[in-house]
Amino acid sequence: MASIESTNPSDPLQAQPLQSGLNLSNDSTTPNPPNPYFLSSSENPGNILVTQPFLGMKNYHAWSRAMVLALTVKKKIGFVNGKIPMPNLDSPLYEDWQSCNTMVLSWMINSMHVDVSSSIMYCETAREMWIELQNLFSQGNGPKIYNLQREISHISQNQMSMTEYYTKFNRFWDQLLNYEPFPECSCGAMEVLSASHDKAYVIRFLTGLNENFKTHRSQILMSNPFPSMSKVMHWFFNSNHTKALDIEVLAHLNPNAAAMYAN
C-alpha cells in the first residue's frame, strides 16, 4: 500500500495531516492539495470499480466511461491519462507511484473478461494498458458516429412531452460526445471549441421542437449572450406556456393522454 508521507521537505506532493485535511503550518483555512499517492485502508487490488465487465469492442466505450468516472472518484485518473507520470527510479516517490500504479492496473484487470485481460495482462503501467485498450477496441467508430448523427438530425418532438423529448435528445448527444470526445487541451482554443459545441447542441435541440414553440425558439435564438442548454431547459420548465403547449400537442394526437397529463 502506498505511503502517505514523503521524507523530502521540498517535495510538492508531501502528504498533509489527515485529521483535518488543512494546511496547519500557514493558513488553517486553506485546504492542502490532495496527495495523488494516497490509498485508503478500504482500497485493495481485489476491488471491482465498475459493475459491467469489459467484453471487448461491443462495450468498450461504455466501460471506459464508467472506469474514468470510478478512477476520478478515487483521484487516480492521472495514472491512465498521463498526468501522474512515473518518477525516476531513484526518486523517493517511485515506490509510492509503483504501489498506486499496480493498484490501478489490478482494478482495470478485475473489470475485464478473461478473454480481454489475457491480451494486455503484461502491460507495466496503467497508462500503457489504457492506450493499448484504446488501440485495440476503439477503432471502427465511424458507423456508430454516423448512426448517432443521423438520429440526432432526424429526431423531432412530435407527440413527446418536453421532458421526454429532451431526455431522448440528450441521450443521443451524450453518446456522440462519448465517441467523439474533446481533445485534452488547456489552451484558449478549447474554450472556443466548447462554446461552439454547446451552441450547436442548443440549436439542434430547438430545431426538433414542434411548431407550437416557434415563438419561444425565436426568442432563444436571438438571445445575447447565447444561453446554455441548462438555461434553456430552466426557461422552458418555468414557462407558463410550456405545459399548455404540451397538452395542446397531445390533445391533437392523443386526447386521453392529454387529459392524464393535464391532471
C-alpha positions in Angstrom: 0.0 0.0 0.0 1.3 3.4 -0.9 2.7 5.6 1.8 1.0 8.9 2.6 4.2 10.6 3.7 7.3 11.9 2.0 10.6 12.5 3.7 11.7 15.1 1.2 10.8 18.5 2.7 11.0 20.2 -0.8 8.6 17.6 -2.3 5.4 19.4 -3.5 3.5 16.2 -3.1 4.3 15.9 0.6 1.3 14.4 2.4 -0.6 16.6 4.8 -2.3 15.9 8.2 -5.2 13.6 7.5 -7.3 14.6 10.5 -8.3 18.0 9.2 -7.0 18.0 5.6 -5.9 21.6 6.2 -2.5 23.3 5.9 -1.8 23.8 9.6 1.6 25.5 9.1 0.5 28.6 7.3 -3.3 29.2 6.9 -5.7 26.9 8.8 -8.5 27.8 6.4 -6.5 26.8 3.2 -7.0 23.2 2.0 -3.9 21.3 1.0 -3.7 19.8 -2.5 -4.6 16.1 -2.3 -1.8 13.5 -2.3 -2.2 11.6 -5.5 -0.4 8.6 -4.0 -2.7 8.2 -1.0 -4.6 4.9 -0.7 -7.2 4.4 1.9 -7.4 1.2 4.0 -10.5 0.1 2.1 -8.7 0.1 -1.3 -7.1 -3.2 -2.3 -6.2 -5.0 -5.5 -9.3 -7.1 -5.4 -11.7 -4.1 -5.7 -14.1 -4.1 -8.7 -14.9 -0.5 -9.7 -17.5 -1.0 -12.4 -20.4 -3.3 -12.4 -20.4 -4.3 -16.1 -17.2 -6.3 -17.2 -15.3 -5.2 -20.2 -16.2 -7.7 -23.0 -14.4 -6.1 -26.0 -15.3 -3.8 -28.8 -19.0 -4.1 -28.2 -19.0 -2.3 -24.9 -15.6 -0.6 -24.9 -16.9 3.0 -24.8 -19.5 2.3 -22.1 -16.8 0.5 -20.0 -14.2 3.2 -20.5 -16.6 5.9 -19.5 -17.6 4.0 -16.3 -13.9 3.4 -15.5 -13.0 7.1 -16.0 -15.7 8.1 -13.6 -14.6 5.5 -11.0 -10.9 6.4 -11.2 -11.8 10.1 -11.0 -13.7 9.5 -7.7 -10.7 7.6 -6.5 -8.4 10.5 -7.5 -6.4 8.1 -9.6 -7.4 9.1 -13.1 -4.0 10.7 -13.6 -2.4 7.2 -13.8 -4.3 6.5 -17.0 -4.4 9.9 -18.7 -0.7 10.6 -18.2 -1.0 13.4 -15.7 0.8 11.4 -13.0 3.9 10.2 -14.8 6.3 7.6 -13.5 9.0 9.3 -11.4 12.7 8.5 -11.8 13.7 5.1 -10.4 15.9 6.8 -7.8 13.1 9.2 -6.7 11.8 8.9 -3.2 8.3 8.9 -4.8 8.9 5.9 -7.0 7.8 3.3 -4.5 4.6 5.1 -3.8 3.9 5.7 -7.5 4.6 2.0 -8.2 2.1 0.9 -5.5 -0.7 3.1 -6.9 0.1 2.1 -10.5 -0.1 -1.5 -9.6 -3.4 -0.9 -7.7 -4.9 0.8 -10.8 -3.7 -2.0 -13.1 -5.4 -4.5 -10.8 -8.7 -2.6 -10.7 -8.7 -2.4 -14.5 -7.9 -6.1 -14.9 -10.6 -7.1 -12.4 -13.2 -5.3 -14.5 -12.4 -7.2 -17.7 -13.5 -10.6 -19.1 -10.6 -13.0 -19.1 -10.5 -13.1 -22.9 -9.8 -9.4 -22.9 -7.4 -9.2 -19.9 -5.2 -12.0 -21.2 -4.2 -9.9 -24.2 -2.9 -6.9 -22.1 -2.0 -8.6 -18.9 1.7 -7.8 -19.1 1.4 -4.0 -19.6 3.7 -2.5 -16.9 1.8 0.8 -16.4 -1.8 1.7 -16.2 -1.2 4.4 -18.8 0.3 1.8 -21.2 -2.7 -0.5 -20.6 -5.2 2.2 -21.2 -3.5 3.2 -24.5 -3.3 -0.4 -25.6 -7.0 -0.9 -24.9 -7.8 2.2 -27.0 -5.8 0.9 -29.9 -7.4 -2.5 -29.8 -11.0 -1.7 -29.2 -11.8 2.0 -30.0 -11.4 1.5 -33.7 -14.2 1.4 -36.2 -16.4 4.1 -34.6 -17.3 5.6 -37.9 -20.6 3.6 -38.3 -21.6 4.4 -34.7 -20.9 8.1 -35.1 -22.8 8.1 -38.4 -25.8 6.5 -36.9 -25.9 8.8 -33.9 -25.5 11.9 -36.0 -28.3 10.6 -38.2 -30.5 10.0 -35.2 -29.8 13.5 -33.9 -30.5 15.1 -37.3 -33.9 13.4 -37.6 -35.2 13.5 -34.0 -38.3 15.6 -33.5 -40.6 16.2 -30.6 -43.8 15.1 -32.3 -46.1 13.7 -29.6 -43.5 13.6 -26.9 -43.7 16.0 -23.9 -40.9 18.5 -23.4 -39.3 16.3 -20.8 -39.5 13.1 -22.9 -38.0 14.9 -26.0 -35.1 16.4 -24.0 -34.3 13.1 -22.4 -34.2 11.3 -25.7 -32.2 14.0 -27.5 -29.8 14.4 -24.6 -29.1 10.6 -24.6 -28.1 10.6 -28.3 -25.9 13.8 -27.8 -24.1 12.3 -24.8 -23.4 9.1 -26.7 -22.0 11.1 -29.6 -19.7 13.0 -27.3 -18.5 9.8 -25.8 -17.5 8.5 -29.3 -16.0 11.9 -30.3 -14.6 13.4 -27.0 -12.9 16.8 -26.9 -9.1 16.6 -27.1 -7.3 17.3 -23.9 -6.1 20.9 -24.2 -5.6 23.8 -21.8 -5.2 26.5 -24.5 -7.7 29.2 -25.3 -8.9 27.4 -28.4 -10.5 24.7 -26.2 -12.9 27.3 -24.7 -13.9 28.4 -28.2 -14.5 24.8 -29.3 -16.6 24.0 -26.2 -18.7 27.2 -26.7 -19.3 26.3 -30.3 -20.3 22.7 -29.4 -22.7 23.9 -26.7 -24.3 26.3 -29.1 -24.8 23.6 -31.8 -26.3 21.4 -29.0 -29.0 24.0 -28.2 -29.7 24.9 -31.8 -30.2 21.3 -32.9 -32.5 20.7 -29.9 -34.6 23.8 -30.8 -34.8 22.6 -34.4 -36.6 19.4 -33.3 -39.3 21.2 -31.3 -42.8 21.3 -32.5 -44.0 24.5 -34.3 -46.1 25.4 -31.2 -42.8 26.6 -29.7 -41.6 28.7 -32.7 -42.1 32.0 -30.7 -40.0 30.6 -27.8 -37.5 29.2 -30.2 -37.0 32.6 -31.9 -36.6 34.4 -28.6 -33.9 32.0 -27.6 -32.0 32.2 -30.9 -31.9 36.0 -30.7 -30.6 35.9 -27.1 -27.2 37.5 -26.5 -25.2 36.0 -24.9 -26.4 32.7 -26.3 -27.9 30.6 -23.5 -26.6 27.2 -22.4 -28.9 24.1 -22.6 -29.4 24.2 -18.8 -30.7 27.8 -19.0 -32.9 26.9 -22.0 -34.5 24.0 -20.2 -34.9 26.0 -17.0 -36.7 28.7 -19.0 -39.0 26.1 -20.7 -39.8 24.3 -17.5 -40.6 27.5 -15.7 -42.6 28.9 -18.6 -46.4 29.1 -18.0 -46.9 28.2 -21.7 -44.9 25.0 -21.8 -47.3 22.7 -20.2 -50.3 24.2 -22.0 -48.5 23.7 -25.3 -47.6 20.1 -24.5 -51.2 19.5 -23.7 -52.3 21.1 -27.0 -49.9 18.8 -28.9 -51.1 15.7 -27.1 -54.8 16.7 -27.4 -54.3 16.7 -31.2 -52.6 13.3 -31.3 -54.0 11.5 -28.2 -56.8 13.1 -26.3 -56.7 10.5 -23.5 -53.0 11.1 -22.9 -53.6 14.9 -22.9 -56.2 14.5 -20.2 -53.9 12.5 -18.0 -51.0 14.9 -18.5 -53.2 17.9 -17.6 -54.2 16.2 -14.3 
